């Protein structure tokens, strides 16, 4: 057994030498690292940036756009043409058409149509006749409109701002959830470190007691049963120490991976006994949760999207009419300058109407499905809002009690350590049994672990409330996250 311990300690020293360095982290430092460089935080930033550019694209739909269109067509072929007398004949074509136009377009959200202005020029080269001609359109103004259709511009103007607002709030929420996860993994490593330190302490104490017991057993002051129990304790603490080191290594790897640390370094967390001691008013927490939580925006967004689906279903069922109107000037000439003199009027008006006569209830069915979905969404959202508010209240009440639970756990751990020390001395003096000693050791270890768990619960609730309310109650300010997570 001693050879196993020596081998274990040797492998531990090798592992320490392989590691480049030891990084000592406080909770604040771990949270800052997680917000800045953890894979989850980086992914959240990219997702937020994508939402930002989607928002920019949406806003651009309501601004004037300028487009340059140009193309060239070379046609060398034999094709059929209709002659003035109505007969057809094959002719050889050898021509080049160059076309260019600049168009300014403006969408009209209220109507769902778009108005545009265009200017362009065409040049036609006939190589067989060695001639060329120009066609100019100095200015053309047009308008296109689906008269009775689904107005996506109007609905997007209502939906997209909420979608972007949700993305902003979701980014803040994600950063706080990253902080909560970092705090959880920080304290998981703290628990593992504490187990390792306790196991090393208990092993040293068990070794001392076992050697002391061997002398007492030889002179007959303790029974064989007690001697065997101390030997079992000694062997058990050896195993506990090895298991604790393995668990601590696993927690180091887990935290290092979460924080985005790629170097092979040891991490030692430094747990602080100081925690912010403040109360969170329940009413304020509920208010800020409704104001800042992305969940509330999500509920509103789903309802609007369902209403939009009803409007789309109604538009697809009924009368459809498409209006296209274009007014402008045009001229053609073999000379470039003359093609812009005395331009002629040109008008084009197109109105298309489509009336469904018999669709066997398909359109009505689509409308009813959309309406049913809308009603279901409204019911689901009402229940979700109720559950959301209940969750906020529950979390706040737990947090307001957690500081006291941490204080009690700290005091319990302190008393358990003192009891363990007393039990150890009493056993050495022969005034207590090995059972009393084992009980004191177990209580010491259990209370220290319980204290760290209560700290972990405190910080989980602390960052949980920040994430769900978007508000810093410690400093009485709204949480505004920048892209670097600060």
N, C-alpha and C positions, 0 to 999 in steps of 0.2 A: 504493500500500500504506500509506503514511503517513496518507493521508486516512481509510482504513478504521480505523486505530488511533485516530486522533483522534475519529472518530465513535463508536467503541466506548467510549472513555473518557468521552465526553460523555454517552452513554446510561447508563453506569454511575453517573455523578454525578447524573443525573436520577433514577435509581432510588433512590439513597441519599436524595435530598431528599424523594421521595414517602414513603419509609418514615418512620414516626413516630419511631422510636427504635431503638437497638441493645440487644438483650438478651444479656448475657454469661452463659453458663450453664456451671457445672461439671457433672460427671456426677451427683453426688448431688442437685443442684438439679433436673436434668432428670428423674431417677427420681422425685423427690418430686412434681413437677408431673404426671408421667404417672400415678402412683398416685392422685392426688387428682382430676384433671379430664379425663384422656384419655377419649374415647368408649368405649374398651374397658373401662376401669376403672368408668365410670359404669354401663355395661351389666351388668358383673359384680355391682355392688352391687344393682341392681334384681333381677337373677336370684336373688341370695342372699336378698333380702327376700321374694321370692315363695316361696322354699323355706321360709323361716322361718314365714310365715303358713300354708303348707300343713301344716307341723309342728304349729302351734298348732291348726289345724282337726282334725288327726288326734287330738291329745290330748283335744280337746273331746268327741270321740265316746265317750270312756270316763268322762266326767263327767256328773252329772245335768243334764238339760235341763228347763227350765220353759217351757211354751207356752200362750199364750192364744188360743183359737179362738172366733170369734163370727161369726154370720151372721144375716141377716134375710131372710124370704121373704114377699112379698105375692102372694096368689093370688086373682085375680078372674077366674073362668072358669066355663064350664058343662062338667061332666064326668060320666062314667058311674059309677054306684055300684051295688053288689049289695045288694039288700034282703034282710031276714031270710027271706022265702019263696023266695029263690033267683033271683028275677027281677031284671032290670037296669032302672035308671031314670036319667034325666038330672036333675041338680040344679045349682043355681046356688051357686057357692062365692064367698065374700068374706071372706077371713081373712088374718091376719098372724101369722107365726111368728118369734119371736126366740129365738135359741139362743146360749148362751155356756158355755164350759168352760175350766178350767185343768187342764193335764196335766203331771205330773212323770214323766220317762222316764229309765231307767237301763239302758244296755247291759251285758250279761254276757259278757265276752270268752271265758271258759272254755267256755261252752255255746253261744255264738253267738246267743243270744236277747236279749229285752229285757223288763224288768218296768216296769210303769207304775202310777201312781195318778192318778185323775181325779175332779174334782168339777165339777158343772154344773147349769144351770138353764135350763128352757124355758118360754116364755110363749106361749100361743095365744089370739089375739083373733078371735072370730067376730062380724063386723060385722052379719051378717044377723039373728042372735039377740041381739045386743048383750050377749054374754057373754064371759068370759075364764077361762082355767084355767092352772095352773102344773104343771110336772113337775120335780121335784128329784131329783138324784142326789148326795146328800151325800158319798158316797165310793164309788169303784169301784177295785178292784185287779185288774190283769190281767197276763197273761204270754203272750208269743208266741215260738214256737221252731220253727225248721226242724230236725227231729230228726236227720236223716241227710244234711243238705246240706253245702254248702261253707261253712265258718266263716270269713268274710272278716275278722271282728273279731280272731280268733286270729292269722291270717296277717299282717294289717296291723300287729299289735302287734310282730311280728318284723321286718317289712320296713321300716316307716316310720322307726324310729330309725336304721337303717343308711342309708336314703336321705337323712335330714337330716344325719347325720354326714358323708356324702359331699359334700353341698352345702357344709358348713362348710370341709372340707378343699379342695374345688374352688375356693372363693373365695380362700383363702390361696394356692393354686397359681396362680390366674389373676393375682393381684396380683404375684407374683414373675415370671410370664411377661410381664406388662406392663412390669415393670422391665427384664427381659432385652431386650424389643423396644426400649424407650427407649434402653438402652445401645448396641444395634446401630445405631439411627438416629443416635444421638449421634456414634458413631465413623465412620459413613458421612459425616456432615457434616465431621467432623475430617479425613477423607481428602480430601474435596473442598476444604476450606480449605487443606490442605497442598499440594494440586496447584496451587491458585491462587497461593499464596505462592511455591512453587517456580517456577511458570511466570513470575511477575513478576520474580523474581530472575534466572532464566535469560535472560529477555528483555533485562533491563538489561545482564547480562554479555555476551550475544551482540551487543548494540548497540555496546558499548564495543570488543569485539574486532573487529567489522566495521569500525568507523571506524579503529581502529589498523591493521588489515590493509590498508586502502586506502592509507595512507601507506607501508607496507612494500612494497606491490605496485608503487607508483610508482617506488620506488628499486630495485626488482628483487630484494629479499631473500626474497620468497616467490613461489611459482609461481602461475600462473593457476588451476590445479586447486584449490590450497589456498584461494585467494581466493574461488572459486566455492562451495567447501564452507562457508566462513564465512558467505557470503551466504545459502546455503540454511539454515544453522542459525538465522540472524537471522529469516528469514521463517517458519521452522517454529515458533520460539518465540512469534512474534506470534499464529499460529493456536492454539498450545497455550494461550496466556493467555486468548484469547477463549473457547475450549471449556471451560477450567477455570472461568471465571466463570459460564458457562451451567450447568455441572454443579453448582456450589456453590449457585446460586439454586434449582435443582431440589431439592437436599437440604435447603435451608432451608425451602422450602414443605412438603416431606414431614414434617420434624420438627415444624414449626409445626402442621400438621394433626393429627399424632399426639398432640401435647401438648394439643390443644384450645385453642390460642391463635388467636383470631379477629382480633386487631389486625394491621395491616400493618407488622410490625416486622422488622428484621434480627436474625438470631441468630448469635452468635459463640460457639463452644464453646471451652472452655479445658481442654485435656487435661492431666491430672496424670501425672507420671512415677511417683508413689508408688502402690503397690498393696499390699493386705494380703498378707502372706507367712506363710501357715500351711498345714499339711497336714491333709487330711481322711482319717481312718482308714476303710478300706474296710468293715470289719465294722460299724462304727457307722453308716456311711452306709446300708448295706443294712438294718440294724435300723430306723433312723428312717424309711426309705422305706416299709417294711412297716407301720410304725405310723401314719404321717401322710399317705401318698399317697392321693388319692381314687381312684386306679386300683385299689388293693387293695379298697377298699370297693365299687367298681363290680363287681369280680369276685364278691365275696360276695353282692352284691345280685342279680346275674344268676342265681346258683345258687339262691338262695331263691325268686326269682320263678318259676324253672323247676319247683322242687318244689311251689310253690303251684299252678302250672298242672296238674301231675299230680293233685294233690288235687282240683282243680275238675273235671277230666275224670272221675275216679272217682265223685265225688258226683253228676255229671249222668247217669251211666249206671245206677246201682243204684236200690234202693228209696228212695222219697221219702215223708216224712211231715211234715205241718205240724200243730203243736199250737197251739191258741188257747184260753185259759181266762180267764174274767172273773167276778169275784165282787164284789157290792156291795149297796148299799141304794138304794131308789127309792120315791117317793111322788108322788101327784098330788092336787090340790085346787084349787078355785076361789079359795081364799084363800092369799095368799103364805105366811103364817106356818104355816098348817095343812099346807101341802105339805111341811114339814120335820118334822111330828109323826108318830110311829109309822111310820117308814119300813119298807117291805117288802123282804124279801130278793129279790135277783135273781142268777141264775147263768147263765153261758153257757160251754159247753165244746164245742170243735170239733176234730175230728181227721180230717185228710184224708190218705189214703194213695194213692200212685201207684206201680204196679209195671209196669215194662217187660216185656212178654212176648216180643215179636219186633221187633227193630230192624235185622235183617239185618247185624249186626256194626258198626253206626255207632258205638255207645258204646265197643266194644272198640277200634275203630280210633282213636278220639280219645285213648284212654288210651295206646295204643302210640306214637302220634305224640308225645304229651307226654313219655313216657318216653325216646324216642329223642332228643328235643330236650334233655332233661335230661342225658343221657349225652354228647351233643355239647358242651353247655355246659361240663360238667366237664372234658372233654378240652381244649377251647379255653382254659379258664381256667388249667389246669395249664401249658399251653404259654405262655400270656400271662404268667403269674407268672415262669416261667423266663426269658423274654425281658426282662421288666421288671427282674429282678435283674441280668441280664447288662448291660443298658443302664446301670444305676446304677454297676456296677463299672467299666465302660468310661469313663463320664463322670468318675468320681472319679480314675482313673489319669491321664486327660488333664489334669485340673485340677492334680494334684500336680506335673506336669511344666511346666505353663504359665508359672509365675512365672520359672523358669529360661529358658524360651524368650523371654520378654519381656526379661529382662536381656541375653541374647545379642543380640537384635534391637536393643536400645538401643545397645549397644556397637558393633555393626556400623554403625548409622546414624551414630554419632559419628565413627567412623573414615572413613566414606565422605565426610562433610562435610569433614574435614581433608584427605583425599586430593584432593577437588575443589579446595580452596583452593590446595593445592600445585601441582596440575596447571595451574591458571589462572596462577599466578605463573611457573611454568616456561615456559609458552607465551609469555607476554609477554617473557620473557628469551630466547626463541628456542631453548630447550633441550628442547622436546618437540614432538610433532606434533599436528595438529588431531584425529587419530584418538584419541590418548591423552586429549586434553581431552574429546572427546565421550563416551568411555568413562567418564571420571570423573563427568561430569554425569549420565549415565544411571544409574550406580551410586548416586550420591547420592539421586536421586529415588526409585529403586527401594527402597533400604534404608529411607528415611524412611516410605514407604508400607507396607513390610513391618512396620516397628515398630508403626505404628498398627493394622495388622491383627492383630498378636499381642496388643496391648492389647484390641482388640475381642473376640478369642477368649477372652481371660482373663475378661472381664466376662460374656460369654455363658455360659461354664462356671460362673462364680461364681453367677449368678442361676439358672442351670439346676439346679445342685445344691440350692440353697435351695428351688426349686419342687418338685423331685421328692422331697425328704426332709422338707420342712416344718421344717427345722432350720437354725439359724444357727451354723455351726461356728466362725466367727470369734469369736463371743462366748459360745459354748456354751450356747445357750438355744433353746427351741422358738419358732418363729415364730407369733405370734398377731396376725392382721390385724383391725383394727376397720373399721367401715363407711366411714371416710374414707381408708382405705388406709394408715394409719400403722402 
